[in-house]
């Protein structure tokens, strides 16, 4: 597999954008790095990007080439090196095994930053759902603990996403990661476990609604 194929199969445009310091909001929009853009006008998809302002468009290799002002081959090789992607070089000599390149400290920081941002986005969506799903039906009904958590944490999580990760300084983000990185890992585990428990709880109801499924 050549470098172009290997990169396109291994790295999404969003992963590359976030790794190279482009902050993607919850809707996949960013301020376009290719023109003077004060309001997000570029949409980052998994495999492509498109700017509705300057009409820049392409895949992950095109994005990287334009961002670092290099040709497509150089961009593909850079992506492969930065993300540790193996590929076959087209030479007459037998391919030699290459040691997996070490991820730079800056790229590792960007990856951790993007990971924390993603987990916090997932948590915010869950809080918003809890605030709706577990809201008390009457004024004298006892409040559900998840409803209480949503009320207590939602504004703080929005602050972290907007004021720390979207517009905060590198120092602000680094300090959050240093102090709360392990908490984010535990939070991701909790989100997964909660989603799995909800799926298990819904499964009997789905089977009851479709009894024919049980006979197959």
HUBELBEL-V631552 format. One record per backbone hydrogen bond with DSSP energy under -0.5 kcal/mol. CO is the residue of the C=O (numbers start at 0). NH is the residue of the N-H. If there is no record, write none. Layout:
{{CO/NH} {CO/NH}}
This chain:
{{0/87} {1/5} {2/6} {3/7} {4/8} {5/9} {6/9} {6/10} {11/15} {12/16} {13/17} {14/18} {15/19} {16/21} {17/20} {20/22} {21/23} {24/27} {27/43} {28/24} {29/31} {29/40} {29/41} {31/34} {34/36} {35/37} {40/51} {41/29} {41/43} {42/44} {42/49} {44/13} {45/12} {46/59} {47/44} {48/57} {49/42} {49/51} {50/54} {55/50} {57/48} {58/62} {59/63} {60/64} {61/65} {62/66} {63/67} {64/68} {64/69} {70/74} {71/75} {72/76} {73/77} {74/78} {75/79} {76/80} {77/81} {78/82} {79/83} {79/84} {80/83} {83/85} {88/90} {103/107} {104/108} {105/109} {106/110} {107/111} {108/112} {109/113} {110/114} {111/115} {112/116} {113/117} {114/118} {115/119} {116/120} {117/121} {118/122} {119/123} {120/124} {121/125} {122/126} {123/127} {124/128} {125/129} {126/130} {127/131} {128/132} {129/133} {131/134} {133/143} {137/140} {143/146} {143/147} {144/148} {145/149} {146/150} {147/151} {148/152} {149/153} {152/156} {153/157} {154/158} {155/159} {156/160} {157/161} {158/162} {158/163} {159/163} {159/164} {160/165} {161/166} {168/172} {169/173} {170/174} {171/175} {172/176} {173/177} {174/178} {175/179} {176/180} {179/183} {180/184} {181/185} {182/186} {183/187} {184/188} {185/189} {186/190} {187/191} {188/192} {189/193} {190/194} {191/195} {192/196} {193/197} {194/198} {195/199} {196/200} {197/201} {198/202} {199/203} {200/204} {201/205} {202/206} {203/207} {204/208} {205/209} {207/210} {209/212} {210/213} {210/214} {211/214} {212/215}}
